[in-house]
Amino acid sequence: MARVNALVITGYGTNCEQECAHSVKKAGANDATIVHFSDISRGLVRMEDFNYLIFPGGFLDGDDLGAAQAAAHRWRWSEDENGKPVLDQLKAFFDAGGVILGICNGFQLMVKLGLLPAVGGRYFERQVSLSYNDSNKYEDRWVTLKANPDSHCVFTKDIDTLYVPVRHGEGKIIASDEKMLDELSKSQQIALQYIHPETGEVSMEYPYNPNGSPMGIAGLTDPSGRILGLMPHPEAFNHPTNHPHWTRGDVGTLGTALLEGGVRYLKEK
């Protein structure tokens, strides 16, 4: 059985790295190492030593220029100590079979970088973005998610619904055009959607859909199913007492179930 070594990227305003490292270890990872981006660019840490990569939430560069925009350029144009693009390490990590999870600000980073959705296998081409919530305010609440049973996403396999928190100001999916949304739907790359907690139907109604994303999109996967980005925070629901109704005994599935999907895939592979 494969060993799962998780790499959690921090720095420049990231603030959920401790939760992510704790949650992925609870999900079954053998180890979780928190690393500042500069340690990678300086050659102090090599991505090839890991197989589970997490881009946590936070406020990269204060969201100046748009959420995670500056960080996307940092990944795209930085070089390591040998003058080679850092992006080459990320590409090699993925080509070697690693899994990648981006949460909130990490999801924003991945779409700006073009890791997601990579429709048609066109990685590192920006096809969608994330913009301001329709409410025009920061949303800090719990939402109900439905996993797409037809998606090939390794993280959402065997998950039906999840109740997890959101905390973001820029979470609305903006596609290049309507055709892109159609392609996402046809290719089953919409991995998670906001639903009405009572009807179970995909919702565009506020606050069940906290940002107004079309088709209730809460999370996207890539063609391989090994990359997932989502706006809600599954790592923030890593213990029953995190749930707002925990004293009533009505807790349901922990958010760590989503992180377990990545661990299970690597161990079974």
N, C-alpha and C positions, 0 to 999 in steps of 0.2 A: 504494500500500500504506500502510495506516494506521501512524502512529507510536505505539509503545507506551510510555507514561509510567507507571511504577509508583510508587505512594505506599505507603510502609511506615510504619505507625503505631507509635510507641514511647512510653515513659513509664510511670510508676507501677509499675515492677517488670518490665516487658517486658525480656527479655534475649536474644532471638534475632533482633533486627532486622538486625544486620550479616550474618548467614547468609542471611536472606531476601533482602536487597538484592543480595548477591553472586549468589545462586542465580537470581533472576529475570533478572538481566543475562546470566548464562550461558545462560539459557533463551531469550534473544533479545530481551529488552526493550531499548529504546533508552536508557532512563535509569531509575534507581531512586533516589528521594529519601526519606530517613528523616526523619520529622517527628514532633515531640512533639505529643500531643493538644492541649496548651494553645496551640500555634501556630495550630491550626485555630479553636479557640474565640476566640482574640484577633484573628482575621482576618488573620494574617500569611501564611497559606497557604490557598488555595481548592481544594477538592476537584474543582471543575469543570475544573481544569487537568490532570487525570489521568484514565486510563481503566482502570487495573489497581490494585486496592486489596488490601493484605495486612495482616491482623491477625496478628502473629507470636506465638510462644509466650513463656512467661515465668511470672511469678507476680504478676499484677495485684493491687495493694494487699495483697500478702502472702496472697492467697486468703482474707482476712478476710470473713466473712459468706457464704462459699462462693466457689468459683473464679469470678472475673470478675463476681460479682454487683454489687459497687460500681461497676465500670467500666461495666456495662450501664446503671446509673442515671445515671452521668456523661454517657454518650452521649444518653440519653433526655431529660434535663432541662437540660443545659447550653445556654447561649445565646451567640451570637457578639457581636461588638462593637456590632452594631446592634440587639441585643435579640431577634434571631430564633433559633429553635431550631437547634442544630447538626445535629440529626437531619434537618432539611430538606435540608441539604447532602448527607447520605448518601442520602436518598431520591432527590434530583435526580441524583446520580452514577449510581445504579442505573437510573433511568428513561432516562438518556441512553445506556444500552447498555454501561456499564462491567462489568467482572468483579470478583468479590470472593472472596478465598481466606483462610480462617481456619485457623490451625494450632495445635493443642493449646490453650493458653490463649486463643488467638484464636477457636477453635471454641467453647470454653466461653462466651466473650463473645457470639458470634453466637446461640447457642441461648437465652441468658438475655435477649438483646435482642429475640429473636423474628424475626431475619433468616432463621433456619433452624428447622424445615424449611419453614415457610410452606405447609403442606398446604392445598390448596384456594385458594391465592393469598392466604391470610390472613397477610400480612407484619406483623411487629412484635406478634404475638400469641404468647406463650410456649406452646409445644405439647409440647416435650420439655426435659429438662435432663440434666446430666452429674453423676454422684455418685461416691462412693468406690469404688475398685476392690474386687472381691470378695476379693482377697488381703489387704485391709486394710493395704497398704503401698505405698510409692512404687515404681513399676515402671520400670526402666531396662534395656531389652533391645532386641533386633532382632526384628521380626515379619514374616510374609509376608502380603501383601494381595492380594486378587483384585478387579479392577475389574468392575463389572456391565456386560456388553456391551449390555444393553438400556436403560441409563441415558442420559438426554439431557445429562448433565454434560459441559460443554466441556473440562474439565480432564482427564478420564479417557479421552477418546476415543482409540482405537487403543492403549490400554494393556491388557495382559493381567494380569500380576502384578508386584508390586514387593516388594522386601526393604528395609525401612527401620527406623530406630530409634523406640522410644517412650520417653518419660520423663515420667510423670505419676502423680498419686495419685488424681485424680478423672476417670476416663475412661469410666465405665459409663453408657450411655444409659438414661435413665429416661423412659418415655413417660407421658402422662396416663392412658392406659388401653390395653388390648389392641387396641381398635379403631384407635387411632392407629398402632400397629405394622403392622396389616394395611393401613392406608391408605398408609403409607410403602412397603410392599412392592408393592402393586398399582400405585402411581403411579411405580414405578421410581426412587424418590428415595433408595434405599440405594445409594450410589455405590461404596463400598468396604467389604469385609468381611475379617475375619481368617480365614485358612485354615490347615489343617494342611500343613506344607511338603512332606510326602511323599505324602499322598493328594490334595491339592488341594481337599479338601472344606471348606466353611465349618465353623469349629470353635468349640465352647464350652469346649474343653479348655484348661486352664492348662498351660503359659504361652503356648500359641499364640494364645489369646485372653487378653490380659494383664489385662483388667479385668472380664470377665464380661458384656459387653454382649450383650443378646438378639439372636439372629439374627447374631451375630458382627459387629455394626455397628461399622465403624471410621470411616466418613465418610458424610455426608449432603449431598445437593444440594437446591436449591429447584425449583419447577415450571419455571422458565425454563432451568435448567441452567447459569446464569451465576454461581451462588454455590456454593462448596464449602467445607465444614468437615470437618476430620479430626483425630483425636488423634495419629496418628504424625507424624514430622517428615521430610518429603521433602527439605526444604532442607538437612538435616544430612548428606545423601548427595549431595554436589555434585561429588565427585571420586572416582575409583577407590580411592584410598588411604584413604578414609573407611570402606570396607567391611572387616569383620573378617577376611575371607578373601582380601584383595587380593593377598597374596604368593603365593597358589595359582593366581592367574589366574581365579578363579571369582567374577566381580563382578556380571554381569548388568546390568540396566537402572538407570541412575542415577535418583535421586529427582527430579532436575530435569526428568525427562520429564513429570511431573505439572504443573509450573509452565509447561512449554512449551505445554501444551494451551491455557492461557489466552492466551498470547502468539499462538499460531497462530490462535485464534478471532478476536482483535482485528485481526490483520493481514489475514485473509481476508475479514472483514466489510467 
